[in-house]
Amino acid sequence: MSTLFSFSATPQERRDLARAIANNCACQAHGADLIRCASHVMVLGATPADRRSLEGLLYVRRVLLPRLRAQEFDASA
């Protein structure tokens, strides 16, 4: 039984995540079997750790990245 996971990203954030996963995908096909890479497994959000990782990525993008950019380009240095 699967559970529904709601990822609270904007459409742009979803596209950027999909692009990052596509650029770094390491999935392997073995005959009729597909072995998913860690990125594709995480984006499914099947475990609490996967969901926490996705929420952490949003936190870094929305909160920490703007702060780091502001510090990097602060003119008072």
mmJSON file of the N, C-alpha and C atoms, coordinates in Angstrom:
{"data_MODEL":{"atom_site":{
"group_PDB":["ATOM","ATOM","ATOM","ATOM","ATOM","ATOM","ATOM","ATOM","ATOM","ATOM","ATOM","ATOM","ATOM","ATOM","ATOM","ATOM","ATOM","ATOM","ATOM","ATOM","ATOM","ATOM","ATOM","ATOM","ATOM","ATOM","ATOM","ATOM","ATOM","ATOM","ATOM","ATOM","ATOM","ATOM","ATOM","ATOM","ATOM","ATOM","ATOM","ATOM","ATOM","ATOM","ATOM","ATOM","ATOM","ATOM","ATOM","ATOM","ATOM","ATOM","ATOM","ATOM","ATOM","ATOM","ATOM","ATOM","ATOM","ATOM","ATOM","ATOM","ATOM","ATOM","ATOM","ATOM","ATOM","ATOM","ATOM","ATOM","ATOM","ATOM","ATOM","ATOM","ATOM","ATOM","ATOM","ATOM","ATOM","ATOM","ATOM","ATOM","ATOM","ATOM","ATOM","ATOM","ATOM","ATOM","ATOM","ATOM","ATOM","ATOM","ATOM","ATOM","ATOM","ATOM","ATOM","ATOM","ATOM","ATOM","ATOM","ATOM","ATOM","ATOM","ATOM","ATOM","ATOM","ATOM","ATOM","ATOM","ATOM","ATOM","ATOM","ATOM","ATOM","ATOM","ATOM","ATOM","ATOM","ATOM","ATOM","ATOM","ATOM","ATOM","ATOM","ATOM","ATOM","ATOM","ATOM","ATOM","ATOM","ATOM","ATOM","ATOM","ATOM","ATOM","ATOM","ATOM","ATOM","ATOM","ATOM","ATOM","ATOM","ATOM","ATOM","ATOM","ATOM","ATOM","ATOM","ATOM","ATOM","ATOM","ATOM","ATOM","ATOM","ATOM","ATOM","ATOM","ATOM","ATOM","ATOM","ATOM","ATOM","ATOM","ATOM","ATOM","ATOM","ATOM","ATOM","ATOM","ATOM","ATOM","ATOM","ATOM","ATOM","ATOM","ATOM","ATOM","ATOM","ATOM","ATOM","ATOM","ATOM","ATOM","ATOM","ATOM","ATOM","ATOM","ATOM","ATOM","ATOM","ATOM","ATOM","ATOM","ATOM","ATOM","ATOM","ATOM","ATOM","ATOM","ATOM","ATOM","ATOM","ATOM","ATOM","ATOM","ATOM","ATOM","ATOM","ATOM","ATOM","ATOM","ATOM","ATOM","ATOM","ATOM","ATOM","ATOM","ATOM","ATOM","ATOM","ATOM","ATOM","ATOM","ATOM","ATOM","ATOM","ATOM","ATOM","ATOM","ATOM","ATOM","ATOM"],
"id":[1,2,3,4,5,6,7,8,9,10,11,12,13,14,15,16,17,18,19,20,21,22,23,24,25,26,27,28,29,30,31,32,33,34,35,36,37,38,39,40,41,42,43,44,45,46,47,48,49,50,51,52,53,54,55,56,57,58,59,60,61,62,63,64,65,66,67,68,69,70,71,72,73,74,75,76,77,78,79,80,81,82,83,84,85,86,87,88,89,90,91,92,93,94,95,96,97,98,99,100,101,102,103,104,105,106,107,108,109,110,111,112,113,114,115,116,117,118,119,120,121,122,123,124,125,126,127,128,129,130,131,132,133,134,135,136,137,138,139,140,141,142,143,144,145,146,147,148,149,150,151,152,153,154,155,156,157,158,159,160,161,162,163,164,165,166,167,168,169,170,171,172,173,174,175,176,177,178,179,180,181,182,183,184,185,186,187,188,189,190,191,192,193,194,195,196,197,198,199,200,201,202,203,204,205,206,207,208,209,210,211,212,213,214,215,216,217,218,219,220,221,222,223,224,225,226,227,228,229,230,231],
"type_symbol":["N","C","C","N","C","C","N","C","C","N","C","C","N","C","C","N","C","C","N","C","C","N","C","C","N","C","C","N","C","C","N","C","C","N","C","C","N","C","C","N","C","C","N","C","C","N","C","C","N","C","C","N","C","C","N","C","C","N","C","C","N","C","C","N","C","C","N","C","C","N","C","C","N","C","C","N","C","C","N","C","C","N","C","C","N","C","C","N","C","C","N","C","C","N","C","C","N","C","C","N","C","C","N","C","C","N","C","C","N","C","C","N","C","C","N","C","C","N","C","C","N","C","C","N","C","C","N","C","C","N","C","C","N","C","C","N","C","C","N","C","C","N","C","C","N","C","C","N","C","C","N","C","C","N","C","C","N","C","C","N","C","C","N","C","C","N","C","C","N","C","C","N","C","C","N","C","C","N","C","C","N","C","C","N","C","C","N","C","C","N","C","C","N","C","C","N","C","C","N","C","C","N","C","C","N","C","C","N","C","C","N","C","C","N","C","C","N","C","C","N","C","C","N","C","C","N","C","C","N","C","C"],
"label_atom_id":["N","CA","C","N","CA","C","N","CA","C","N","CA","C","N","CA","C","N","CA","C","N","CA","C","N","CA","C","N","CA","C","N","CA","C","N","CA","C","N","CA","C","N","CA","C","N","CA","C","N","CA","C","N","CA","C","N","CA","C","N","CA","C","N","CA","C","N","CA","C","N","CA","C","N","CA","C","N","CA","C","N","CA","C","N","CA","C","N","CA","C","N","CA","C","N","CA","C","N","CA","C","N","CA","C","N","CA","C","N","CA","C","N","CA","C","N","CA","C","N","CA","C","N","CA","C","N","CA","C","N","CA","C","N","CA","C","N","CA","C","N","CA","C","N","CA","C","N","CA","C","N","CA","C","N","CA","C","N","CA","C","N","CA","C","N","CA","C","N","CA","C","N","CA","C","N","CA","C","N","CA","C","N","CA","C","N","CA","C","N","CA","C","N","CA","C","N","CA","C","N","CA","C","N","CA","C","N","CA","C","N","CA","C","N","CA","C","N","CA","C","N","CA","C","N","CA","C","N","CA","C","N","CA","C","N","CA","C","N","CA","C","N","CA","C","N","CA","C","N","CA","C","N","CA","C","N","CA","C","N","CA","C","N","CA","C","N","CA","C"],
"label_alt_id":[null,null,null,null,null,null,null,null,null,null,null,null,null,null,null,null,null,null,null,null,null,null,null,null,null,null,null,null,null,null,null,null,null,null,null,null,null,null,null,null,null,null,null,null,null,null,null,null,null,null,null,null,null,null,null,null,null,null,null,null,null,null,null,null,null,null,null,null,null,null,null,null,null,null,null,null,null,null,null,null,null,null,null,null,null,null,null,null,null,null,null,null,null,null,null,null,null,null,null,null,null,null,null,null,null,null,null,null,null,null,null,null,null,null,null,null,null,null,null,null,null,null,null,null,null,null,null,null,null,null,null,null,null,null,null,null,null,null,null,null,null,null,null,null,null,null,null,null,null,null,null,null,null,null,null,null,null,null,null,null,null,null,null,null,null,null,null,null,null,null,null,null,null,null,null,null,null,null,null,null,null,null,null,null,null,null,null,null,null,null,null,null,null,null,null,null,null,null,null,null,null,null,null,null,null,null,null,null,null,null,null,null,null,null,null,null,null,null,null,null,null,null,null,null,null,null,null,null,null,null,null],
"label_comp_id":["MET","MET","MET","SER","SER","SER","THR","THR","THR","LEU","LEU","LEU","PHE","PHE","PHE","SER","SER","SER","PHE","PHE","PHE","SER","SER","SER","ALA","ALA","ALA","THR","THR","THR","PRO","PRO","PRO","GLN","GLN","GLN","GLU","GLU","GLU","ARG","ARG","ARG","ARG","ARG","ARG","ASP","ASP","ASP","LEU","LEU","LEU","ALA","ALA","ALA","ARG","ARG","ARG","ALA","ALA","ALA","ILE","ILE","ILE","ALA","ALA","ALA","ASN","ASN","ASN","ASN","ASN","ASN","CYS","CYS","CYS","ALA","ALA","ALA","CYS","CYS","CYS","GLN","GLN","GLN","ALA","ALA","ALA","HIS","HIS","HIS","GLY","GLY","GLY","ALA","ALA","ALA","ASP","ASP","ASP","LEU","LEU","LEU","ILE","ILE","ILE","ARG","ARG","ARG","CYS","CYS","CYS","ALA","ALA","ALA","SER","SER","SER","HIS","HIS","HIS","VAL","VAL","VAL","MET","MET","MET","VAL","VAL","VAL","LEU","LEU","LEU","GLY","GLY","GLY","ALA","ALA","ALA","THR","THR","THR","PRO","PRO","PRO","ALA","ALA","ALA","ASP","ASP","ASP","ARG","ARG","ARG","ARG","ARG","ARG","SER","SER","SER","LEU","LEU","LEU","GLU","GLU","GLU","GLY","GLY","GLY","LEU","LEU","LEU","LEU","LEU","LEU","TYR","TYR","TYR","VAL","VAL","VAL","ARG","ARG","ARG","ARG","ARG","ARG","VAL","VAL","VAL","LEU","LEU","LEU","LEU","LEU","LEU","PRO","PRO","PRO","ARG","ARG","ARG","LEU","LEU","LEU","ARG","ARG","ARG","ALA","ALA","ALA","GLN","GLN","GLN","GLU","GLU","GLU","PHE","PHE","PHE","ASP","ASP","ASP","ALA","ALA","ALA","SER","SER","SER","ALA","ALA","ALA"],
"label_asym_id":["A","A","A","A","A","A","A","A","A","A","A","A","A","A","A","A","A","A","A","A","A","A","A","A","A","A","A","A","A","A","A","A","A","A","A","A","A","A","A","A","A","A","A","A","A","A","A","A","A","A","A","A","A","A","A","A","A","A","A","A","A","A","A","A","A","A","A","A","A","A","A","A","A","A","A","A","A","A","A","A","A","A","A","A","A","A","A","A","A","A","A","A","A","A","A","A","A","A","A","A","A","A","A","A","A","A","A","A","A","A","A","A","A","A","A","A","A","A","A","A","A","A","A","A","A","A","A","A","A","A","A","A","A","A","A","A","A","A","A","A","A","A","A","A","A","A","A","A","A","A","A","A","A","A","A","A","A","A","A","A","A","A","A","A","A","A","A","A","A","A","A","A","A","A","A","A","A","A","A","A","A","A","A","A","A","A","A","A","A","A","A","A","A","A","A","A","A","A","A","A","A","A","A","A","A","A","A","A","A","A","A","A","A","A","A","A","A","A","A","A","A","A","A","A","A","A","A","A","A","A","A"],
"label_entity_id":["1","1","1","1","1","1","1","1","1","1","1","1","1","1","1","1","1","1","1","1","1","1","1","1","1","1","1","1","1","1","1","1","1","1","1","1","1","1","1","1","1","1","1","1","1","1","1","1","1","1","1","1","1","1","1","1","1","1","1","1","1","1","1","1","1","1","1","1","1","1","1","1","1","1","1","1","1","1","1","1","1","1","1","1","1","1","1","1","1","1","1","1","1","1","1","1","1","1","1","1","1","1","1","1","1","1","1","1","1","1","1","1","1","1","1","1","1","1","1","1","1","1","1","1","1","1","1","1","1","1","1","1","1","1","1","1","1","1","1","1","1","1","1","1","1","1","1","1","1","1","1","1","1","1","1","1","1","1","1","1","1","1","1","1","1","1","1","1","1","1","1","1","1","1","1","1","1","1","1","1","1","1","1","1","1","1","1","1","1","1","1","1","1","1","1","1","1","1","1","1","1","1","1","1","1","1","1","1","1","1","1","1","1","1","1","1","1","1","1","1","1","1","1","1","1","1","1","1","1","1","1"],
"label_seq_id":[1,1,1,2,2,2,3,3,3,4,4,4,5,5,5,6,6,6,7,7,7,8,8,8,9,9,9,10,10,10,11,11,11,12,12,12,13,13,13,14,14,14,15,15,15,16,16,16,17,17,17,18,18,18,19,19,19,20,20,20,21,21,21,22,22,22,23,23,23,24,24,24,25,25,25,26,26,26,27,27,27,28,28,28,29,29,29,30,30,30,31,31,31,32,32,32,33,33,33,34,34,34,35,35,35,36,36,36,37,37,37,38,38,38,39,39,39,40,40,40,41,41,41,42,42,42,43,43,43,44,44,44,45,45,45,46,46,46,47,47,47,48,48,48,49,49,49,50,50,50,51,51,51,52,52,52,53,53,53,54,54,54,55,55,55,56,56,56,57,57,57,58,58,58,59,59,59,60,60,60,61,61,61,62,62,62,63,63,63,64,64,64,65,65,65,66,66,66,67,67,67,68,68,68,69,69,69,70,70,70,71,71,71,72,72,72,73,73,73,74,74,74,75,75,75,76,76,76,77,77,77],
"pdbx_PDB_ins_code":[null,null,null,null,null,null,null,null,null,null,null,null,null,null,null,null,null,null,null,null,null,null,null,null,null,null,null,null,null,null,null,null,null,null,null,null,null,null,null,null,null,null,null,null,null,null,null,null,null,null,null,null,null,null,null,null,null,null,null,null,null,null,null,null,null,null,null,null,null,null,null,null,null,null,null,null,null,null,null,null,null,null,null,null,null,null,null,null,null,null,null,null,null,null,null,null,null,null,null,null,null,null,null,null,null,null,null,null,null,null,null,null,null,null,null,null,null,null,null,null,null,null,null,null,null,null,null,null,null,null,null,null,null,null,null,null,null,null,null,null,null,null,null,null,null,null,null,null,null,null,null,null,null,null,null,null,null,null,null,null,null,null,null,null,null,null,null,null,null,null,null,null,null,null,null,null,null,null,null,null,null,null,null,null,null,null,null,null,null,null,null,null,null,null,null,null,null,null,null,null,null,null,null,null,null,null,null,null,null,null,null,null,null,null,null,null,null,null,null,null,null,null,null,null,null,null,null,null,null,null,null],
"Cartn_x":[0.842,0.0,0.882,0.601,1.397,0.649,1.415,0.827,1.044,0.174,0.27,1.182,2.184,3.133,2.972,2.723,2.561,3.858,4.52,5.769,5.421,5.691,5.222,6.154,6.531,7.4,6.578,7.146,6.518,6.775,6.035,6.303,7.757,8.332,9.726,10.675,10.414,11.254,11.152,9.968,9.797,10.576,10.506,11.252,12.754,13.232,14.661,15.119,14.298,14.633,14.655,13.665,13.627,14.84,15.237,16.413,17.679,17.814,18.998,19.074,17.934,17.913,18.252,17.691,17.964,19.442,20.065,21.481,22.405,21.923,22.772,22.235,21.343,20.705,21.71,21.629,22.492,21.65,20.395,19.533,20.146,19.913,20.459,19.36,19.365,18.419,19.151,18.606,19.139,18.04,18.047,16.978,15.659,14.7,13.38,13.323,14.36,14.396,15.055,14.547,15.126,15.583,16.825,17.358,17.426,16.596,16.537,17.748,18.218,19.306,18.748,19.648,19.239,18.38,18.679,17.894,16.452,16.254,14.895,14.155,14.844,14.215,13.787,14.667,14.355,13.144,13.077,12.0,10.63,10.618,9.349,8.778,9.63,9.172,8.559,9.099,8.505,8.766,9.849,10.171,10.179,10.045,10.147,11.489,12.563,13.873,13.908,13.283,13.216,12.414,11.297,10.468,11.214,11.939,12.726,13.828,14.439,15.484,14.924,13.759,13.142,12.771,12.219,11.893,13.163,14.246,15.527,16.067,15.9,16.324,15.565,14.271,13.485,13.942,14.258,14.736,16.036,16.946,18.225,17.991,17.144,16.886,16.182,15.201,14.38,14.975,15.669,16.129,17.64,18.388,19.839,20.523,20.117,20.762,20.665,19.505,19.455,20.351,20.439,21.319,22.785,23.171,24.551,24.893,23.969,24.211,24.356,23.521,23.594,24.938,25.404,26.695,27.841,27.762,28.83,28.986,27.876,27.914,27.666,27.865,27.7,28.804,28.432,29.383,30.198,29.86,30.558,31.888,32.26,33.494,34.723],
"Cartn_y":[-1.188,0.0,1.244,2.156,3.371,4.52,5.499,6.688,7.859,8.83,10.016,11.014,11.48,12.448,13.745,14.825,16.13,16.916,17.155,17.908,19.362,20.23,21.619,22.52,22.09,22.882,23.629,24.726,25.472,24.718,25.047,24.393,24.567,25.747,25.981,25.103,24.978,24.129,22.668,22.244,20.871,20.646,21.623,21.496,21.458,22.315,22.341,21.036,20.468,19.181,18.078,18.065,17.054,17.176,18.408,18.627,18.152,18.441,18.008,16.488,15.853,14.388,13.808,14.379,13.874,14.005,15.093,15.314,14.404,13.842,13.026,11.615,11.196,9.888,8.759,7.767,6.589,5.312,5.427,4.244,3.257,1.969,0.923,-0.045,-0.43,-1.424,-2.75,-3.772,-5.13,-6.011,-6.129,-6.882,-6.165,-6.857,-6.267,-5.512,-5.633,-4.976,-3.602,-2.691,-1.355,-1.148,-0.778,-0.448,1.064,1.64,3.1,3.621,4.799,5.46,6.092,6.507,7.075,8.327,9.132,10.354,10.041,9.071,8.696,8.031,7.265,6.656,7.746,8.746,9.817,10.62,10.935,11.792,11.103,9.799,9.092,9.374,9.762,10.104,8.946,7.746,6.545,6.413,6.98,6.858,8.236,8.305,9.601,10.284,9.509,10.102,10.758,10.132,10.712,12.009,11.993,13.203,14.315,13.968,14.96,15.534,14.707,15.18,16.174,15.872,16.782,18.113,18.05,19.285,20.064,19.349,19.994,20.714,20.114,20.771,22.077,22.051,23.285,24.337,23.924,24.863,25.522,24.724,25.276,26.257,25.883,26.74,28.037,27.933,29.106,29.99,29.413,30.177,30.388,29.309,29.437,30.053,29.668,30.193,31.716,32.32,33.793,34.432,33.819,34.355,34.272,33.14,32.982,33.949,34.144,35.12,36.523,36.88,38.212,38.394,37.385,37.48,37.589,36.814,36.793,38.139,38.784,40.025,41.259,41.128,42.262,43.288,44.527,45.554,46.092,45.739,46.295,45.616,44.61,43.872,44.617],
"Cartn_z":[0.0,0.0,0.0,-0.896,-0.969,-0.303,0.138,0.738,-0.202,-0.119,-0.948,-0.261,-0.986,-0.459,-1.217,-0.516,-1.133,-0.994,-2.114,-2.146,-2.409,-1.458,-1.517,-2.327,-3.502,-4.364,-5.401,-5.848,-6.945,-8.253,-9.295,-10.59,-11.044,-10.832,-11.225,-10.405,-9.113,-8.261,-8.689,-9.073,-9.565,-10.865,-11.771,-13.028,-12.78,-11.879,-11.571,-10.938,-10.066,-9.453,-10.502,-11.386,-12.443,-13.358,-13.661,-14.509,-13.812,-12.535,-11.784,-11.712,-11.497,-11.451,-12.816,-13.871,-15.221,-15.575,-15.151,-15.457,-14.657,-13.555,-12.683,-12.492,-13.352,-13.216,-13.425,-12.547,-12.657,-12.67,-13.124,-13.22,-14.205,-13.946,-14.81,-15.19,-16.461,-16.95,-17.081,-16.437,-16.531,-17.11,-18.42,-19.065,-18.893,-18.326,-18.084,-16.76,-15.945,-14.636,-14.73,-13.939,-13.846,-12.416,-12.252,-10.934,-10.861,-9.995,-9.881,-9.117,-9.549,-8.835,-7.551,-6.669,-5.385,-5.551,-6.56,-6.783,-7.149,-8.018,-8.398,-7.242,-6.435,-5.26,-4.285,-4.053,-3.114,-3.575,-4.87,-5.357,-5.28,-5.147,-4.942,-3.553,-2.609,-1.267,-0.522,-0.736,-0.148,1.347,1.833,3.256,3.897,5.212,5.893,5.643,5.528,5.263,3.882,2.906,1.56,1.575,2.259,2.338,3.061,4.117,4.858,3.978,3.178,2.262,1.255,0.706,-0.258,0.396,1.595,2.309,2.646,2.967,3.235,2.008,0.837,-0.394,-0.616,-0.326,-0.456,0.543,1.754,2.783,2.33,1.836,1.371,0.235,-0.698,-1.859,-1.468,-0.588,-0.268,0.818,1.793,2.952,2.948,2.867,3.008,1.795,0.599,-0.603,-0.702,-0.469,-0.497,0.561,1.744,2.786,2.377,1.808,1.368,0.249,-0.672,-1.747,-1.185,-0.223,0.382,1.097,1.789,2.477,1.48,0.399,-0.594,-1.284,-1.568,-2.329,-1.469,-0.162,0.742,0.457,0.238,-0.146,1.028,2.255,3.424,3.704,2.964,3.226,2.779],
"occupancy":[1.0,1.0,1.0,1.0,1.0,1.0,1.0,1.0,1.0,1.0,1.0,1.0,1.0,1.0,1.0,1.0,1.0,1.0,1.0,1.0,1.0,1.0,1.0,1.0,1.0,1.0,1.0,1.0,1.0,1.0,1.0,1.0,1.0,1.0,1.0,1.0,1.0,1.0,1.0,1.0,1.0,1.0,1.0,1.0,1.0,1.0,1.0,1.0,1.0,1.0,1.0,1.0,1.0,1.0,1.0,1.0,1.0,1.0,1.0,1.0,1.0,1.0,1.0,1.0,1.0,1.0,1.0,1.0,1.0,1.0,1.0,1.0,1.0,1.0,1.0,1.0,1.0,1.0,1.0,1.0,1.0,1.0,1.0,1.0,1.0,1.0,1.0,1.0,1.0,1.0,1.0,1.0,1.0,1.0,1.0,1.0,1.0,1.0,1.0,1.0,1.0,1.0,1.0,1.0,1.0,1.0,1.0,1.0,1.0,1.0,1.0,1.0,1.0,1.0,1.0,1.0,1.0,1.0,1.0,1.0,1.0,1.0,1.0,1.0,1.0,1.0,1.0,1.0,1.0,1.0,1.0,1.0,1.0,1.0,1.0,1.0,1.0,1.0,1.0,1.0,1.0,1.0,1.0,1.0,1.0,1.0,1.0,1.0,1.0,1.0,1.0,1.0,1.0,1.0,1.0,1.0,1.0,1.0,1.0,1.0,1.0,1.0,1.0,1.0,1.0,1.0,1.0,1.0,1.0,1.0,1.0,1.0,1.0,1.0,1.0,1.0,1.0,1.0,1.0,1.0,1.0,1.0,1.0,1.0,1.0,1.0,1.0,1.0,1.0,1.0,1.0,1.0,1.0,1.0,1.0,1.0,1.0,1.0,1.0,1.0,1.0,1.0,1.0,1.0,1.0,1.0,1.0,1.0,1.0,1.0,1.0,1.0,1.0,1.0,1.0,1.0,1.0,1.0,1.0,1.0,1.0,1.0,1.0,1.0,1.0,1.0,1.0,1.0,1.0,1.0,1.0],
"B_iso_or_equiv":[0.0,0.0,0.0,0.0,0.0,0.0,0.0,0.0,0.0,0.0,0.0,0.0,0.0,0.0,0.0,0.0,0.0,0.0,0.0,0.0,0.0,0.0,0.0,0.0,0.0,0.0,0.0,0.0,0.0,0.0,0.0,0.0,0.0,0.0,0.0,0.0,0.0,0.0,0.0,0.0,0.0,0.0,0.0,0.0,0.0,0.0,0.0,0.0,0.0,0.0,0.0,0.0,0.0,0.0,0.0,0.0,0.0,0.0,0.0,0.0,0.0,0.0,0.0,0.0,0.0,0.0,0.0,0.0,0.0,0.0,0.0,0.0,0.0,0.0,0.0,0.0,0.0,0.0,0.0,0.0,0.0,0.0,0.0,0.0,0.0,0.0,0.0,0.0,0.0,0.0,0.0,0.0,0.0,0.0,0.0,0.0,0.0,0.0,0.0,0.0,0.0,0.0,0.0,0.0,0.0,0.0,0.0,0.0,0.0,0.0,0.0,0.0,0.0,0.0,0.0,0.0,0.0,0.0,0.0,0.0,0.0,0.0,0.0,0.0,0.0,0.0,0.0,0.0,0.0,0.0,0.0,0.0,0.0,0.0,0.0,0.0,0.0,0.0,0.0,0.0,0.0,0.0,0.0,0.0,0.0,0.0,0.0,0.0,0.0,0.0,0.0,0.0,0.0,0.0,0.0,0.0,0.0,0.0,0.0,0.0,0.0,0.0,0.0,0.0,0.0,0.0,0.0,0.0,0.0,0.0,0.0,0.0,0.0,0.0,0.0,0.0,0.0,0.0,0.0,0.0,0.0,0.0,0.0,0.0,0.0,0.0,0.0,0.0,0.0,0.0,0.0,0.0,0.0,0.0,0.0,0.0,0.0,0.0,0.0,0.0,0.0,0.0,0.0,0.0,0.0,0.0,0.0,0.0,0.0,0.0,0.0,0.0,0.0,0.0,0.0,0.0,0.0,0.0,0.0,0.0,0.0,0.0,0.0,0.0,0.0,0.0,0.0,0.0,0.0,0.0,0.0],
"pdbx_formal_charge":[null,null,null,null,null,null,null,null,null,null,null,null,null,null,null,null,null,null,null,null,null,null,null,null,null,null,null,null,null,null,null,null,null,null,null,null,null,null,null,null,null,null,null,null,null,null,null,null,null,null,null,null,null,null,null,null,null,null,null,null,null,null,null,null,null,null,null,null,null,null,null,null,null,null,null,null,null,null,null,null,null,null,null,null,null,null,null,null,null,null,null,null,null,null,null,null,null,null,null,null,null,null,null,null,null,null,null,null,null,null,null,null,null,null,null,null,null,null,null,null,null,null,null,null,null,null,null,null,null,null,null,null,null,null,null,null,null,null,null,null,null,null,null,null,null,null,null,null,null,null,null,null,null,null,null,null,null,null,null,null,null,null,null,null,null,null,null,null,null,null,null,null,null,null,null,null,null,null,null,null,null,null,null,null,null,null,null,null,null,null,null,null,null,null,null,null,null,null,null,null,null,null,null,null,null,null,null,null,null,null,null,null,null,null,null,null,null,null,null,null,null,null,null,null,null,null,null,null,null,null,null],
"auth_seq_id":[1,1,1,2,2,2,3,3,3,4,4,4,5,5,5,6,6,6,7,7,7,8,8,8,9,9,9,10,10,10,11,11,11,12,12,12,13,13,13,14,14,14,15,15,15,16,16,16,17,17,17,18,18,18,19,19,19,20,20,20,21,21,21,22,22,22,23,23,23,24,24,24,25,25,25,26,26,26,27,27,27,28,28,28,29,29,29,30,30,30,31,31,31,32,32,32,33,33,33,34,34,34,35,35,35,36,36,36,37,37,37,38,38,38,39,39,39,40,40,40,41,41,41,42,42,42,43,43,43,44,44,44,45,45,45,46,46,46,47,47,47,48,48,48,49,49,49,50,50,50,51,51,51,52,52,52,53,53,53,54,54,54,55,55,55,56,56,56,57,57,57,58,58,58,59,59,59,60,60,60,61,61,61,62,62,62,63,63,63,64,64,64,65,65,65,66,66,66,67,67,67,68,68,68,69,69,69,70,70,70,71,71,71,72,72,72,73,73,73,74,74,74,75,75,75,76,76,76,77,77,77],
"auth_comp_id":["MET","MET","MET","SER","SER","SER","THR","THR","THR","LEU","LEU","LEU","PHE","PHE","PHE","SER","SER","SER","PHE","PHE","PHE","SER","SER","SER","ALA","ALA","ALA","THR","THR","THR","PRO","PRO","PRO","GLN","GLN","GLN","GLU","GLU","GLU","ARG","ARG","ARG","ARG","ARG","ARG","ASP","ASP","ASP","LEU","LEU","LEU","ALA","ALA","ALA","ARG","ARG","ARG","ALA","ALA","ALA","ILE","ILE","ILE","ALA","ALA","ALA","ASN","ASN","ASN","ASN","ASN","ASN","CYS","CYS","CYS","ALA","ALA","ALA","CYS","CYS","CYS","GLN","GLN","GLN","ALA","ALA","ALA","HIS","HIS","HIS","GLY","GLY","GLY","ALA","ALA","ALA","ASP","ASP","ASP","LEU","LEU","LEU","ILE","ILE","ILE","ARG","ARG","ARG","CYS","CYS","CYS","ALA","ALA","ALA","SER","SER","SER","HIS","HIS","HIS","VAL","VAL","VAL","MET","MET","MET","VAL","VAL","VAL","LEU","LEU","LEU","GLY","GLY","GLY","ALA","ALA","ALA","THR","THR","THR","PRO","PRO","PRO","ALA","ALA","ALA","ASP","ASP","ASP","ARG","ARG","ARG","ARG","ARG","ARG","SER","SER","SER","LEU","LEU","LEU","GLU","GLU","GLU","GLY","GLY","GLY","LEU","LEU","LEU","LEU","LEU","LEU","TYR","TYR","TYR","VAL","VAL","VAL","ARG","ARG","ARG","ARG","ARG","ARG","VAL","VAL","VAL","LEU","LEU","LEU","LEU","LEU","LEU","PRO","PRO","PRO","ARG","ARG","ARG","LEU","LEU","LEU","ARG","ARG","ARG","ALA","ALA","ALA","GLN","GLN","GLN","GLU","GLU","GLU","PHE","PHE","PHE","ASP","ASP","ASP","ALA","ALA","ALA","SER","SER","SER","ALA","ALA","ALA"],
"auth_asym_id":["A","A","A","A","A","A","A","A","A","A","A","A","A","A","A","A","A","A","A","A","A","A","A","A","A","A","A","A","A","A","A","A","A","A","A","A","A","A","A","A","A","A","A","A","A","A","A","A","A","A","A","A","A","A","A","A","A","A","A","A","A","A","A","A","A","A","A","A","A","A","A","A","A","A","A","A","A","A","A","A","A","A","A","A","A","A","A","A","A","A","A","A","A","A","A","A","A","A","A","A","A","A","A","A","A","A","A","A","A","A","A","A","A","A","A","A","A","A","A","A","A","A","A","A","A","A","A","A","A","A","A","A","A","A","A","A","A","A","A","A","A","A","A","A","A","A","A","A","A","A","A","A","A","A","A","A","A","A","A","A","A","A","A","A","A","A","A","A","A","A","A","A","A","A","A","A","A","A","A","A","A","A","A","A","A","A","A","A","A","A","A","A","A","A","A","A","A","A","A","A","A","A","A","A","A","A","A","A","A","A","A","A","A","A","A","A","A","A","A","A","A","A","A","A","A","A","A","A","A","A","A"],
"auth_atom_id":["N","CA","C","N","CA","C","N","CA","C","N","CA","C","N","CA","C","N","CA","C","N","CA","C","N","CA","C","N","CA","C","N","CA","C","N","CA","C","N","CA","C","N","CA","C","N","CA","C","N","CA","C","N","CA","C","N","CA","C","N","CA","C","N","CA","C","N","CA","C","N","CA","C","N","CA","C","N","CA","C","N","CA","C","N","CA","C","N","CA","C","N","CA","C","N","CA","C","N","CA","C","N","CA","C","N","CA","C","N","CA","C","N","CA","C","N","CA","C","N","CA","C","N","CA","C","N","CA","C","N","CA","C","N","CA","C","N","CA","C","N","CA","C","N","CA","C","N","CA","C","N","CA","C","N","CA","C","N","CA","C","N","CA","C","N","CA","C","N","CA","C","N","CA","C","N","CA","C","N","CA","C","N","CA","C","N","CA","C","N","CA","C","N","CA","C","N","CA","C","N","CA","C","N","CA","C","N","CA","C","N","CA","C","N","CA","C","N","CA","C","N","CA","C","N","CA","C","N","CA","C","N","CA","C","N","CA","C","N","CA","C","N","CA","C","N","CA","C","N","CA","C","N","CA","C","N","CA","C","N","CA","C","N","CA","C","N","CA","C"],
"pdbx_PDB_model_num":[1,1,1,1,1,1,1,1,1,1,1,1,1,1,1,1,1,1,1,1,1,1,1,1,1,1,1,1,1,1,1,1,1,1,1,1,1,1,1,1,1,1,1,1,1,1,1,1,1,1,1,1,1,1,1,1,1,1,1,1,1,1,1,1,1,1,1,1,1,1,1,1,1,1,1,1,1,1,1,1,1,1,1,1,1,1,1,1,1,1,1,1,1,1,1,1,1,1,1,1,1,1,1,1,1,1,1,1,1,1,1,1,1,1,1,1,1,1,1,1,1,1,1,1,1,1,1,1,1,1,1,1,1,1,1,1,1,1,1,1,1,1,1,1,1,1,1,1,1,1,1,1,1,1,1,1,1,1,1,1,1,1,1,1,1,1,1,1,1,1,1,1,1,1,1,1,1,1,1,1,1,1,1,1,1,1,1,1,1,1,1,1,1,1,1,1,1,1,1,1,1,1,1,1,1,1,1,1,1,1,1,1,1,1,1,1,1,1,1,1,1,1,1,1,1,1,1,1,1,1,1]
}}}
